Amino acid sequence: MKLKYLGTAAAEGFPALFCNCKYCEEARKLGGKNIRTRSQSLVNDDLLIDFPADTYHHFLTHGIEGDRIKYLLITHAHSDHLYPTDLYNRHGCYAHNMRAPELEVFCSGYSASRIGEPKNVRVNVIKPFEAFEFGTYRVTALPARHMPGGEPLFYVIENSGKTLLYAHDTGCFFDEVFDFIEKNHFRFDMLSLDCTNVDIAIPDTGSHMGFSNINRVVEKLSSISAIDNNTVICINHFSHNGNPLHDHLLGRASEYGYLVSYDGFEVEF
């Protein structure tokens, strides 16, 4: 399986749109991997995770042929993860000769209500703790600790004998999520984990994570044999407030053996 990070920042991007804090100023000077757009990833070449307004930029920047993409998972309805307006460009005079005539979207009922009924898009409502299949994928939705009332989700994605846990935007997992993972004997080849706060302290009941929260999640997953020393762990989704300058993140992540995402970073596992 292959995971490509298209956007790796929190809602404000990095550097943030209107911000002149020391981190944003430095990112503008340095450029490169320090420029982070809003959150989105691509699994293999046909499964998108999330659909921010930066999707158009991501497709152009990374040479992605959007008409080929068949599937889309939505984590939640915050605008940096779901910008449904562009889905309405998938028909008629806006989109000729599409090679995947229909885009299948999988999301909560709340997110589905925000999408509506764009043409050539089929919206499938999914529920936490239920597995569903499409193409060569088997996916299980899990409830995220985020966006109260908005039915946020994160995902276990199985394909070609590999299993990915993609967990953004969420605080530390609910106890019932850990119990479900253990009961179903999931073994993860890769974890992609929310690190919005970096080193800013946040309680485990918060709606995002930083290094200290991630470490506790990793420890728990290890204790229930869901991961081992061969599991690839990558941190992602960074707020400008936490100092997501790439070299800084590399130094911190190396203490724990984690990878650091950046826009365009690809992991094959």
Secondary structure, 3 states (H helix, E strand, C coil): CEEEEEECECCCCECCCCCCCHHHHHHHHHCHHHCECECEEEECCCEEECECCCHHHHHHHHCCCHHHCCEEECCCCCCCCECHHHHHHCCHHHCCCCCCCCEEEEECHHHHHHHCCCCCEEEEECCCCCEEEECCEEEEEEECCCCCCCCCEEEEEEECCEEEEEECCCCCCCHHHHHHHHHCCCCCCEEEEECCCECCCCCCCCCCCEHHHHHHHHHHHHHCCCCCCCCEEEEECECHHHCCCHHHHHHHHHCCCCEECCCCCEEEC
